[in-house]
Amino acid sequence: MDEGYIPDPEAFIVEGTGKVRAENLILSGQNMHFWRGGAGFPLLMLHSAWGNAEMSWSSVWAELSDSFMVIAPDLPGFGQSSQIAAPSLPAMAKRLKALLDALQVKSVAVAGNSFGAGVARQFAGDFPEITSRLMLINGGHIPHLPAAFRKLMSMSSFNRRFRQLMRHFSFSSQALKKSFISPDKLPPSIFENIQRNASAYSRVVFDTFMNITGPLPVPVVPTVLIWGAQDGLAPLKQAKALQKKIPGSLLITIEGAGHMPQMERPKEFVTAITGVGKNAR
């Protein structure tokens, strides 16, 4: 384990009851809030930028815990997990590896949705020896900015405007409406909850985005893209382009779903994850 993340043996706090329960683990003073349940092969589930693990995965994690040991953390800076001083994909991947080390997980299937797919891809690239399978859900392509552009963004006026643009592109009501095709299948007030956290969560995403200095690693582990076919934010053509860049990857589409297929088509999503993950060892 990284010496920077030594777990306090008294730091586990378990909340609630049920098949999947919330826990807090202190790693050298840094809190990791996560949900865990089930006794199968470990499945690490990384959420989107719109909320925490519960928002992204609670519609499916009980069913998935019948087949896997679900581990669904709040990513650093989201939910109840401590922030990273300089957010980056490698730093997030390192924090997740520390969590798995503390839980004594030696091999894991990794699934990430949207922003979480970018984190999942980084994790698989940095720790292929413990990643048995990678599942990218409506995400996994995060472009890096040229050094000159990042230097320009260090100027306060440009920085502020670009942050506003990114927040509008990802968190505005227009962005949310084109991301889903069946709002009636979503939890009540989800759009309002997403926009309530937009300022804080978009800040983490922007800072992470600005710290990307090169292309994301090309996965060397078995990779599957699971895509809501009617996603207006990350359209299916993006999935097909990403598939071409990842040798041997498989694309599974879920009809009648947008950016978060686990919410709009939970049964089909669980079937896809279970079918892909059952051979992960």
C-alpha positions in Angstrom: 0.0 0.0 0.0 1.1 3.6 -0.7 2.6 4.8 2.5 0.7 8.1 2.1 -2.6 6.2 2.7 -2.4 4.1 5.9 -5.8 3.1 7.2 -6.7 3.6 10.8 -8.0 0.3 12.0 -10.6 2.1 14.0 -11.7 4.3 11.2 -14.5 2.2 9.7 -17.9 3.7 10.3 -20.9 1.7 8.9 -24.2 3.4 8.3 -27.6 1.9 7.7 -28.8 -1.6 6.9 -29.6 -3.5 3.7 -27.8 -5.3 0.9 -25.5 -2.3 0.2 -24.4 -0.2 3.2 -22.6 3.1 3.5 -19.1 3.1 5.1 -16.5 5.7 5.9 -12.8 4.9 6.0 -10.1 7.3 7.1 -6.9 7.0 5.1 -4.2 9.1 6.7 -6.6 11.8 7.6 -8.5 11.7 4.3 -12.1 10.5 4.4 -13.4 8.0 1.8 -17.1 7.5 1.9 -18.3 4.4 0.0 -21.1 1.9 -0.3 -20.4 -1.9 -0.1 -22.5 -5.0 -0.3 -22.5 -8.5 -1.7 -20.0 -11.3 -1.5 -19.1 -12.0 -5.2 -16.2 -10.9 -7.3 -15.4 -7.2 -6.5 -16.9 -4.6 -8.7 -15.7 -1.0 -8.3 -18.3 1.5 -9.5 -17.3 5.1 -10.3 -20.1 7.7 -10.5 -20.7 10.6 -12.9 -19.9 14.2 -12.1 -23.5 15.0 -11.5 -23.6 13.6 -8.0 -22.3 11.0 -5.6 -22.2 7.2 -5.7 -25.7 6.9 -4.3 -27.2 9.1 -6.9 -25.5 7.2 -9.8 -25.9 3.6 -8.6 -28.6 3.2 -6.0 -31.1 2.1 -8.7 -29.0 -1.0 -9.6 -26.5 -1.8 -6.8 -28.9 -4.0 -4.8 -29.4 -6.3 -7.8 -25.7 -6.2 -8.7 -24.8 -7.2 -5.2 -26.4 -10.6 -5.9 -23.5 -11.3 -8.3 -20.7 -9.1 -7.1 -19.2 -7.4 -4.1 -20.2 -3.9 -5.0 -17.8 -1.1 -3.9 -19.2 2.3 -4.9 -17.1 5.2 -3.5 -17.9 8.9 -3.6 -15.0 10.1 -5.7 -12.6 12.6 -4.0 -14.4 16.0 -3.7 -17.8 14.5 -4.2 -20.4 13.5 -1.6 -18.7 12.9 1.7 -15.2 12.0 0.4 -12.4 14.4 1.2 -11.1 16.6 -1.7 -7.7 16.2 -3.3 -5.7 19.5 -3.1 -4.8 19.3 -6.8 -7.4 17.1 -8.4 -6.2 14.9 -11.3 -7.1 11.5 -12.8 -3.9 9.9 -11.5 -4.5 11.3 -8.0 -8.0 9.9 -8.0 -6.9 6.5 -9.2 -4.2 6.4 -6.5 -6.8 7.2 -3.8 -9.0 4.4 -5.1 -6.1 2.0 -5.1 -5.5 2.9 -1.5 -9.2 2.2 -0.7 -9.0 -1.2 -2.3 -5.7 -2.0 -0.5 -7.4 -1.1 2.8 -10.3 -3.4 1.9 -7.7 -6.1 0.9 -9.1 -6.4 -2.6 -6.5 -7.9 -4.9 -8.4 -8.0 -8.2 -11.4 -6.0 -9.3 -13.7 -5.3 -12.2 -14.0 -1.5 -12.8 -17.1 0.3 -14.1 -17.3 4.0 -14.6 -20.1 6.3 -15.9 -19.4 9.6 -17.6 -16.7 11.4 -15.7 -16.3 8.3 -13.6 -15.5 6.4 -16.9 -12.5 8.7 -17.3 -11.3 7.9 -13.8 -11.9 4.2 -14.4 -9.8 4.3 -17.6 -7.0 6.0 -15.7 -7.2 3.4 -12.9 -7.0 0.6 -15.4 -4.0 2.2 -17.1 -2.2 2.8 -13.8 -3.1 -0.5 -12.1 -3.6 -3.1 -14.9 -2.3 -5.8 -12.6 -5.4 -5.7 -10.4 -8.0 -4.6 -13.0 -9.6 -7.8 -14.4 -12.0 -5.9 -16.7 -12.9 -2.3 -17.6 -16.5 -1.2 -18.3 -16.9 2.4 -19.7 -20.5 3.6 -19.5 -21.3 6.6 -21.7 -17.9 8.0 -21.1 -14.1 7.4 -21.2 -12.9 10.0 -23.6 -11.6 13.2 -21.9 -9.5 15.4 -24.2 -6.3 17.0 -22.9 -5.6 20.7 -23.5 -2.4 22.0 -25.1 0.0 23.6 -22.6 -0.5 27.0 -24.2 -4.3 26.8 -23.7 -3.8 25.7 -20.1 -1.5 28.6 -19.5 -4.1 30.9 -21.0 -6.7 29.5 -18.6 -4.4 30.5 -15.7 -5.5 34.1 -16.3 -8.4 34.8 -14.0 -10.7 36.3 -16.7 -10.4 33.4 -19.1 -10.5 30.9 -16.3 -13.8 32.3 -14.9 -15.4 32.3 -18.4 -14.2 28.8 -19.3 -15.5 27.5 -16.0 -18.9 29.0 -16.7 -18.9 27.5 -20.2 -18.0 24.0 -18.9 -20.7 24.2 -16.2 -23.3 25.3 -18.8 -22.3 22.5 -21.1 -22.5 19.8 -18.5 -24.9 21.0 -15.7 -27.4 23.3 -17.3 -31.1 22.3 -17.7 -30.5 22.1 -21.5 -27.6 19.6 -21.0 -29.7 17.5 -18.6 -32.7 17.4 -20.9 -30.7 16.1 -23.8 -29.0 13.5 -21.6 -32.2 11.6 -20.8 -35.1 10.4 -22.9 -37.4 9.1 -20.2 -37.5 11.7 -17.4 -40.4 9.8 -15.8 -38.0 6.9 -15.0 -35.7 9.2 -13.0 -35.7 9.8 -9.3 -37.9 12.8 -8.2 -36.1 16.2 -8.2 -32.9 14.7 -9.7 -32.4 17.7 -12.0 -32.8 20.1 -9.1 -30.3 18.1 -7.0 -27.8 18.0 -9.8 -27.9 21.8 -10.3 -27.8 22.4 -6.6 -24.3 20.8 -6.5 -23.2 22.1 -9.9 -20.9 24.8 -8.6 -18.9 22.5 -6.3 -18.8 19.5 -8.5 -18.0 21.3 -11.8 -15.1 22.9 -9.9 -13.6 19.5 -9.2 -14.2 18.4 -12.9 -12.7 21.6 -14.2 -9.6 21.3 -12.0 -9.2 17.7 -13.0 -9.6 18.6 -16.7 -7.0 21.3 -16.5 -4.5 18.9 -14.9 -4.7 16.4 -17.8 -1.3 16.8 -19.6 -1.6 14.0 -22.1 -3.9 11.4 -23.6 -5.6 8.9 -21.3 -3.9 5.5 -21.2 -5.1 3.0 -23.8 -6.5 0.1 -21.7 -4.6 -3.2 -22.0 -7.2 -5.1 -20.0 -10.4 -6.5 -21.5 -12.7 -3.5 -22.1 -16.4 -3.2 -22.8 -18.3 0.0 -23.7 -21.9 0.1 -22.4 -23.8 2.9 -23.9 -27.3 4.4 -23.7 -28.1 4.6 -27.4 -30.1 7.8 -27.2 -27.5 9.9 -25.2 -27.6 13.4 -26.5 -24.6 14.5 -24.4 -22.2 11.7 -25.4 -23.8 10.4 -28.5 -23.3 6.9 -29.8 -20.9 8.0 -32.5 -18.5 8.9 -29.6 -18.7 5.3 -28.4 -17.9 4.0 -31.8 -15.0 6.3 -32.1 -13.7 5.3 -28.7 -14.1 1.6 -29.5 -11.8 2.0 -32.5 -9.1 3.5 -30.2 -9.2 0.6 -27.7 -8.1 -2.6 -29.4 -10.4 -5.6 -28.9 -13.0 -3.6 -27.1 -16.7 -4.6 -27.2 -19.6 -2.2 -27.6 -23.0 -2.9 -26.0 -25.8 -0.5 -26.6 -28.9 -0.1 -24.4 -31.9 1.1 -26.4 -34.3 3.6 -24.7 -31.6 5.1 -22.5 -29.4 8.2 -22.5 -26.4 9.2 -20.5 -27.2 7.1 -17.4 -28.7 3.9 -18.7 -28.6 2.5 -15.1 -31.5 4.9 -14.3 -33.6 4.7 -17.4 -33.1 1.0 -18.2 -31.9 -0.6 -14.9 -32.9 -4.2 -15.8 -31.1 -4.1 -19.1 -28.1 -2.4 -17.5 -27.8 -5.1 -14.8 -28.0 -7.8 -17.4 -25.2 -6.1 -19.4 -22.9 -5.6 -16.4 -23.6 -9.1 -15.1 -23.0 -10.7 -18.5 -19.7 -8.8 -19.0 -18.5 -9.1 -15.4 -19.2 -12.8 -14.8 -16.0 -13.8 -16.5 -13.9 -11.2 -14.6 -11.4 -12.9 -12.4 
